[in-house]
Structure formats: structure tokens, C-alpha cells
Amino acid sequence: MKVLILNPSYGENFVRSARWAARSRGRVQRHPDYLAIATAVLENEGHKVKLLDAAALNIDFDGVRALAEEFKPSLSVIHTTTPSVYSDIRYAEMLKDLGSITVLIGAHASALPEGTMTISEKLDFIAIREYDYTLRDIANGKNPKEILGVTYRDKGATITNKDRPLIEDLDELPFPAWHQIDVHDYFDAGKLYPFITMISGRGCPNSCSFCVLPQILYGTKYRLRSAEKVVDEIEYDLQLFPDLKEIMFEDDTLTADRKRCADICHEILRRGSRISWSANSRADLDDLNLLKLMKESGCRMLVVGFEFGDQQILNNVHKRLTVEQMKQFAELTKQAGIKVHGCFMIGGPGETKETAEKTINLAKELKPDTLQFSALVPYPGTNFYGWCQENHYIMAQDWTDWVDAGEQSAVTAYPGLSKEEIVNLVNKGLYQNFYLRPGVWIHHLVTVRSFDDFKRKARAARSLLQYWWKARST
């Protein structure tokens, strides 16, 4: 069967594969890692599969239609996000008109499968949650009644089958079908260029109320690939892309299982597979010896969700983290020589101007090498969304309101803290208190490693300043 795996565009530079589907201020574009793994699963079944990342390539609707008319897929899989869901369904309708079976995947469709199916009669399936083997069953022509984890139509009725168990042995999954992309199409100022993402484990054992992937798609158990398989994939990536500069571990929290993290480091060192790598980490990592081992094996940077500077707000989102732990972590990473990209939020449950200022001040105190500020956005299927909905704090009238003309924005307002104030505080933390400070620019200039590094930082600076100027003018 001919299968099209589509990551559709939704305006220029819209990024769909990140945890926040929007046009980021730094114009980041992330690889479709989960889609590439599902692509490889189908390829191994003998299907002819085309992975089209139209979002990364900025291919518009007409461009996708032209490519689909040429490829003639029998089955089309369309990735959905909350703000783009109506646009995503428009792509599905077009592909259905071309004679293709249509399947929606992704967090939004998984959280609201039956409601999503009602939007268009041209949707045949929704593959709920972890979709690798669900897509395999559909492509192999299995009777829909026997496919776990799927919503489908039967004689005009919408039926949702039992959940599919999550994959326990992730080592059985193939490496992503990276031969279908050009690694140079993906940019993130915080990563060395070119870089590629890796999923070495799925799920997260923590309970943050706002986090989408564990609650909706991959569960709260951290399911691991073996260290050997992880380093096998690193070597596979290096063979595919000889000029690759960095691996980004996109597990929710690579350091959640410290022993396995150490095993990966030891395996990298044992094989001599030296490449710079970065990873997502929590700020509760207090093991300096592990941090030093990570640095020795190539760890350059950790992406860390500090989130809030007020302890009560941290407690309200079930972060299970203290401000003091954050400060200790910041000191330990400096001792280990590992850079930190700090992630901060405005708009948690109970947020006020005073608590938001604490977060801004904490970011100044921690002094991460780079940072991002975002409004905390409730996504369907998360506990935070349910809380906001119950208390009538969501200002959005439509799914398209989850972004502002494609840009990151806010959709909530609280007593004493409006949506506009949340956005202004986000911009204050990002620009006034960080990226417009001379010391930050001097730091980045004196740490330039090469001409390529300079170009990467200059591109990021241009994107940030362009966004700031646009926001300042409106």
C-alpha cells in the first residue's frame, strides 16, 4: 500500500512537532521524530511510504495537493494539533477526495477523538495515543473492529475501540526513517547545526498538570530503550548525516532514570562515538558525578523546565520541585561545565503579577545560558485544561485561538491577571530582563566557537529581535 505520512503546514514557520504547536519566537523547527519512527514501522511491513514534513518545508496546501496527486496514496496519515485542527482536517478532506483512506493522529485528535470525527464525514480513522502499531494494523487491512486504540466509522456510527497497550519493549521499534528528510531543514538556535532529535524513551514518571505527551500520548511510565540501542542509533545517524553536529534527546526527561542515563554515557565512551549531545532534564538532578560523566560523554546542554519562581505555583501544577533545588541544579551544572537552556512560564494556577515577577527574578538569578518564556497554555486532555475549563479561565472561543496569527500566545485569564498582562509579562521576562541586556549579548559573542556558531547565533538574534519589534509596534 502507498502511505502518505503528512505533517501539514499551518502558516509560515509553524512548528508542529514541539510540545507547543505554534510559531516560536526563535523560529525553531523540530524534526518529526515520532512520525519518522512510525514511517519506519510501515516501511518494514513492505509498504511504500512517503514522509512529508510540509511544516518544516513551508509547503502550502496547493503544494501538498500537487505532491499527493503525483504520489497517489491509498492511505494518508495526518498529524493534528489543537490550533491547526480545522486546517489539518481540510488536508484530510482533500486527500479523501483523491481516493485515500484518512487517519488523524496527534495529541488533539487523541484527546477528543469522537468530537474530532464529527467535524468532517471524510475522516475514516483516528489512531489514539501511541500510534505506531495502530497504523500498521490499518495499513495491513486489519478489520477495524479488531484494531485496538482506534476511532472509526461503521454504518454511520462513530465507534471507539479499547485502548491499545503501550509498547513495552521499545528496542523492537526500528530507527526513524531519517533517510526521508534533509537534516539541514531543521534549525534551533540553542542546538549546534545541523542537529537531529532522538527518542530514547517514552513517557514521564512526573505529574506536571500541564504536560501534554505523558497525559495524552505516551503515559506516565518511563519506558526505556537499552543503552546499546541508543548508541546504535547515534552511529546510524552519523552514517546518514556525516556533518551532524549534535544529538538532542527529546525524551521528556532523560535523567528521570539516572542509571540508564549513566549507562548511555558509558556506552558512548566505550565505543568512542563522540558527538555533542543535549537533553531534557529536571532541575532535581543533584548528582554532580553524573553531570560530570554526562559532560565527559559529550553533553553540551540541558533543557530544563524551571517553569515558575513561586513555590505555591510550582505546587499548584504538581511540579514536585522546589526553588532551592533549582538554584542547586544551576550551580551544579556550572561546576560540571554544562550549559543550560531554561524554560519559564507565566500563567500557572493562582498566578498574580507578584508571583509572575518572582519567576522573572528567578530567571535573572539562575542565569541560564539561554532561556524561553511562554504563557502556560491548557491543552485538551490535560489536568490543567480540565481545571481551567471548570473555573471558566479559558478566554479562547475557538481552537484557532490557541495561537495568535500563528504566534505563541495565551488563552487564559485569572482574577487580577488578564490575558494581555500574561503576554506582556512573558515579553518582559524574555526581552527586557534577558535578551535585551548587554551582558547576555557579550556572553554569546565571547563564546562563539566557529563561523558556523556565529551564523547560528546571528540567525537566532534576528528572529528574536524581529518578533520583539513586531510586538512593540502593536
C-alpha positions in Angstrom: 0.0 0.0 0.0 1.1 3.6 -0.7 1.1 5.6 2.5 1.5 9.3 3.0 2.6 10.5 6.4 1.8 14.2 6.5 3.0 16.9 8.9 1.0 19.7 7.3 1.9 23.4 7.3 -0.2 25.9 9.1 1.3 29.2 8.1 5.0 30.0 7.6 7.4 28.5 10.2 4.6 26.9 12.2 6.3 24.1 14.3 4.1 21.1 15.0 6.5 18.5 16.5 7.4 20.5 19.6 5.4 20.4 22.8 3.8 23.7 21.9 2.4 23.9 18.4 3.0 27.5 17.3 5.4 29.7 15.5 8.1 30.1 18.2 9.8 33.4 18.8 13.2 31.9 17.8 11.6 30.3 14.7 12.6 26.8 15.8 11.8 23.9 13.6 11.9 20.4 15.2 12.2 17.0 13.4 9.2 14.8 13.1 10.8 12.1 15.2 7.7 10.1 16.3 6.3 10.3 12.7 9.7 9.0 11.4 9.5 6.0 13.7 6.0 5.2 12.5 7.2 5.6 8.9 9.9 3.1 9.5 7.4 0.6 11.1 5.3 0.8 7.9 8.4 0.5 5.6 9.4 -2.6 7.4 5.9 -4.1 6.6 6.6 -3.6 2.9 4.5 -0.5 2.3 5.7 2.3 0.1 5.7 5.3 2.5 6.3 9.0 1.9 7.0 11.1 5.0 6.2 14.7 4.0 7.1 17.4 6.6 5.3 20.2 4.9 5.5 22.3 8.1 9.3 22.3 8.1 9.5 22.9 4.3 6.7 25.6 4.3 4.8 23.7 1.6 1.3 25.1 1.4 -2.0 23.4 0.8 -1.7 23.6 -3.0 1.8 22.3 -2.9 0.8 19.3 -0.8 -2.1 18.6 -3.1 0.2 18.5 -6.1 2.6 16.1 -4.4 -0.3 13.9 -3.3 -1.7 13.8 -6.8 1.7 12.6 -8.0 2.2 10.1 -5.2 -1.4 8.8 -5.2 -1.6 7.4 -1.6 -4.0 4.7 -0.7 -3.7 5.7 3.0 -3.0 9.1 4.4 -1.9 9.9 8.0 -2.3 13.5 9.1 -0.8 14.9 12.2 -3.1 17.2 14.2 -2.5 20.0 16.8 -5.0 22.0 18.7 -4.7 25.4 16.9 -4.4 23.8 13.5 -7.0 21.0 13.7 -9.5 22.6 11.2 -6.7 23.1 8.7 -5.5 19.6 9.3 -8.9 18.2 8.6 -9.0 20.3 5.4 -5.9 18.4 4.3 -7.6 15.1 5.2 -10.7 16.1 3.2 -8.5 16.9 0.1 -6.7 13.5 0.4 -10.0 11.7 0.8 -11.3 13.3 -2.4 -8.1 12.0 -4.1 -9.2 8.4 -3.1 -7.2 7.9 0.1 -8.2 6.4 3.4 -7.7 9.1 6.0 -6.3 8.8 9.5 -5.7 11.5 12.1 -3.0 11.2 14.8 -1.6 13.5 17.4 -2.5 14.9 20.8 -5.6 16.9 19.9 -7.3 14.1 18.0 -6.3 11.6 20.7 -7.7 13.8 23.5 -11.0 14.4 21.6 -11.4 11.6 19.1 -15.2 11.5 18.8 -15.6 15.2 18.8 -12.9 15.5 16.1 -14.6 12.9 14.0 -17.8 15.0 14.0 -16.1 17.8 12.2 -15.9 16.0 8.9 -17.5 12.9 7.4 -14.4 12.4 5.3 -12.4 11.2 8.3 -12.1 7.5 8.4 -9.9 6.8 11.5 -8.3 8.4 14.4 -5.3 6.5 15.8 -5.4 7.3 19.6 -2.3 7.7 21.7 0.7 5.7 20.7 0.0 5.1 17.0 2.9 3.0 15.5 1.2 -0.4 15.6 -2.3 1.1 15.1 -1.2 2.5 11.7 0.4 -0.8 10.9 -2.9 -2.6 11.5 -4.8 -0.1 9.4 -2.2 -0.3 6.5 -2.3 -4.1 6.6 -6.0 -4.1 6.1 -7.0 -5.5 9.5 -10.7 -5.4 10.4 -11.4 -2.1 12.2 -13.4 -4.0 14.8 -10.2 -5.8 15.8 -7.8 -2.8 15.9 -7.0 -1.5 19.4 -6.7 2.2 20.0 -8.8 3.5 17.1 -11.9 5.5 16.5 -13.6 4.7 13.2 -16.9 4.8 11.3 -19.2 1.9 10.8 -22.5 2.3 9.0 -22.8 6.0 10.0 -21.9 5.4 13.7 -18.6 6.5 15.3 -17.0 3.7 17.3 -14.0 3.9 19.7 -12.3 0.6 20.4 -10.4 -0.4 23.6 -7.1 1.3 24.2 -4.0 -0.2 22.7 -1.5 -1.1 25.4 1.7 1.0 25.2 4.7 -0.7 23.7 6.8 -2.2 26.5 9.9 -3.2 24.5 10.9 -0.1 22.7 14.0 -1.9 21.3 11.7 -3.7 18.9 11.0 -0.4 17.1 13.1 0.4 14.1 15.3 3.5 13.9 13.5 6.6 12.5 13.2 6.8 8.7 15.6 9.8 8.6 16.5 8.9 5.0 13.2 10.7 4.1 14.3 14.1 5.4 17.1 16.6 5.0 18.6 17.3 8.4 19.6 20.8 7.2 15.9 21.8 7.1 15.7 22.0 10.9 17.0 24.8 13.0 17.1 25.6 16.7 19.4 28.4 17.9 20.0 26.5 21.1 21.4 23.5 19.2 24.5 23.1 17.1 23.7 23.0 13.4 22.8 20.6 11.9 21.3 18.6 14.8 18.8 15.8 15.0 16.4 14.6 17.7 16.3 11.2 19.3 13.6 9.4 21.3 15.5 7.1 23.7 12.4 6.5 25.9 8.7 7.3 26.0 6.6 8.6 28.9 7.4 10.5 32.0 7.0 9.5 35.7 6.3 13.0 36.8 2.9 14.5 37.2 3.0 18.1 35.9 -0.6 19.0 35.3 0.0 20.9 32.0 2.3 18.4 30.2 0.7 17.0 27.0 2.8 14.0 25.9 2.6 11.9 29.1 -1.1 12.6 29.8 -2.4 12.1 26.3 0.0 10.0 24.2 2.8 8.1 26.0 1.9 7.6 29.6 3.4 8.2 33.0 5.8 5.2 33.0 9.2 6.0 31.5 9.7 3.1 29.0 13.3 2.8 28.0 15.4 1.7 25.1 18.6 -0.1 26.0 21.8 2.0 26.1 23.2 -0.2 23.4 20.3 0.5 21.0 20.5 4.2 21.8 24.2 4.4 20.8 23.5 2.2 17.8 21.1 4.9 16.6 23.7 7.6 17.3 26.1 5.7 15.0 23.2 5.2 12.4 22.5 9.0 12.4 26.2 9.8 11.9 26.4 7.5 8.9 23.3 9.1 7.4 24.5 12.6 8.1 28.3 12.8 8.3 28.2 16.6 9.1 25.9 16.1 12.1 26.9 18.3 15.0 24.5 17.4 17.8 22.0 14.8 19.0 19.1 16.2 21.0 17.4 13.6 23.3 13.7 14.5 23.2 12.6 12.2 25.9 10.5 14.2 28.4 13.2 13.7 31.0 16.4 11.8 30.0 17.7 12.0 33.6 14.5 10.5 35.1 16.3 7.1 35.2 19.8 8.1 36.3 21.2 4.6 36.0 20.1 4.3 32.4 21.4 7.8 31.7 24.8 6.8 33.1 24.7 3.6 31.0 24.2 5.6 27.8 27.2 7.8 28.8 29.4 4.8 29.5 28.3 3.2 26.2 29.2 6.3 24.2 32.6 6.5 25.9 33.2 2.7 25.4 32.6 2.9 21.7 34.2 6.3 21.2 31.1 7.6 19.5 31.8 11.1 20.5 29.3 13.7 19.4 27.9 16.7 21.2 24.5 16.0 22.7 21.8 17.8 24.6 18.8 16.5 26.5 15.7 17.5 28.5 16.3 17.3 32.3 14.6 18.2 35.5 16.1 20.6 38.0 16.1 17.9 40.7 19.3 16.4 39.3 21.6 16.8 42.3 24.3 14.3 41.3 27.5 16.1 40.3 29.3 12.9 39.5 26.6 12.0 36.9 26.7 15.5 35.5 30.4 15.2 35.1 30.0 11.8 33.4 27.4 13.3 31.0 29.8 16.1 30.2 32.6 13.7 29.5 30.5 11.7 27.1 29.6 14.8 25.1 26.7 16.5 26.9 26.8 20.2 26.0 23.5 21.5 27.2 20.4 20.6 29.2 16.9 21.9 28.5 15.3 22.4 31.9 11.7 23.2 32.9 12.2 25.5 35.8 8.7 26.9 34.9 7.9 29.1 37.9 9.7 31.1 40.6 6.9 31.0 43.2 6.7 27.8 45.3 2.9 27.8 45.6 2.5 28.0 41.8 5.0 25.1 41.4 2.9 23.1 43.9 -0.3 24.0 42.1 1.0 22.4 38.8 2.3 19.4 40.7 5.8 20.1 39.7 7.3 18.3 42.7 10.2 20.6 42.7 11.4 23.4 44.9 13.0 26.8 44.1 16.0 25.8 46.2 16.5 22.6 44.1 16.6 24.8 41.0 19.3 27.0 42.5 21.3 24.0 43.5 20.9 22.5 40.0 22.1 25.7 38.3 25.2 25.7 40.5 26.0 22.0 39.8 25.7 22.4 36.0 28.1 25.3 36.1 30.5 23.2 38.1 30.2 20.4 35.5 30.6 22.8 32.6 27.2 22.0 31.1 25.1 24.8 29.5 21.5 25.3 30.5 18.5 26.4 28.4 15.9 27.5 31.0 12.2 27.2 30.3 10.0 29.6 32.3 6.2 30.1 32.2 3.7 32.8 33.2 0.1 32.0 33.9 0.0 29.0 36.3 -2.9 28.3 38.5 -3.2 31.1 41.0 -0.8 33.3 39.1 -0.7 37.0 40.0 1.5 39.9 38.9 3.6 39.4 42.1 4.1 35.6 41.5 5.0 36.3 37.9 7.6 38.8 38.9 9.1 36.1 41.1 9.6 33.9 38.1 11.2 36.7 36.1 13.5 37.5 39.0 14.4 33.8 39.4 15.4 33.6 35.7 17.8 36.5 36.3 19.2 34.9 39.4 19.8 31.4 37.8 21.5 33.0 34.8 20.9 30.2 32.2 22.9 30.4 29.0 19.7 30.8 27.0 16.0 30.8 28.0 12.5 30.9 26.8 9.4 32.4 28.4 5.9 31.2 27.5 2.4 31.6 28.6 1.2 28.4 30.2 -1.5 27.1 27.8 -4.1 24.5 28.6 -4.4 21.7 26.1 -7.4 19.3 25.8 -6.8 16.1 27.7 -4.5 17.6 30.4 -5.5 18.1 34.0 -4.7 21.8 33.6 -7.2 22.1 30.8 -9.9 20.5 32.9 -9.2 22.9 35.8 -9.2 25.9 33.5 -12.4 24.8 31.9 -14.1 24.1 35.2 -13.2 27.6 36.5 -14.0 29.4 33.2 -10.5 30.7 32.8 -10.2 29.9 29.1 -10.7 33.0 27.0 -10.4 31.3 23.6 -13.7 30.9 21.7 -12.3 28.5 19.1 -9.4 26.1 18.6 -7.7 28.5 16.3 -7.5 31.0 19.2 -4.8 28.7 20.7 -2.3 30.8 18.7 -2.3 34.5 17.7 -1.8 34.7 14.0 0.3 31.6 14.3 2.5 33.1 17.1 2.8 31.8 20.6 0.2 33.5 22.8 -2.0 33.0 25.9 -5.6 31.8 26.1 -6.3 32.1 29.8 -7.1 35.0 32.2 -7.3 34.9 36.0 -8.9 37.2 38.6 -6.5 40.1 38.7 -4.4 38.9 35.8 -5.6 39.4 32.2 -4.5 37.6 29.1 -2.9 40.7 27.9 -0.9 41.1 31.1 0.3 37.5 30.8 1.6 38.2 27.3 3.3 41.4 28.5 4.9 39.6 31.4 6.2 36.9 29.0 7.8 39.5 26.8 9.2 41.3 29.8 10.9 38.1 31.1 12.2 37.2 27.6 13.4 40.6 26.4 13.6 43.3 29.0 15.1 41.1 31.6 17.3 38.8 29.4 17.8 39.2 25.7 18.0 43.0 25.7 20.6 43.0 28.4 24.1 43.9 27.1 25.7 41.2 29.3 23.8 38.4 27.5 25.0 39.5 24.1 28.6 39.9 25.3 28.4 36.3 26.7 27.2 34.9 23.4 29.8 36.8 21.4 32.8 35.7 23.6 31.6 32.1 23.5 31.4 31.9 19.7 33.2 28.6 18.7 33.3 28.9 14.9 31.9 30.8 12.0 29.0 28.3 11.8 28.4 29.0 15.5 28.3 32.8 14.8 25.8 32.3 11.9 23.6 30.2 14.2 23.6 32.8 16.9 23.1 35.7 14.4 20.1 33.9 12.9 18.5 33.4 16.3 19.2 37.0 17.3 17.5 38.3 14.1 14.4 36.1 14.7 14.1 37.3 18.3 14.6 40.9 17.5 12.1 40.8 14.6 9.5 39.3 17.0 10.2 41.9 19.6 9.9 44.8 17.2 6.7 43.4 15.9 5.2 43.0 19.4 6.5 46.5 20.3 4.8 48.1 17.3 1.4 46.5 18.0 
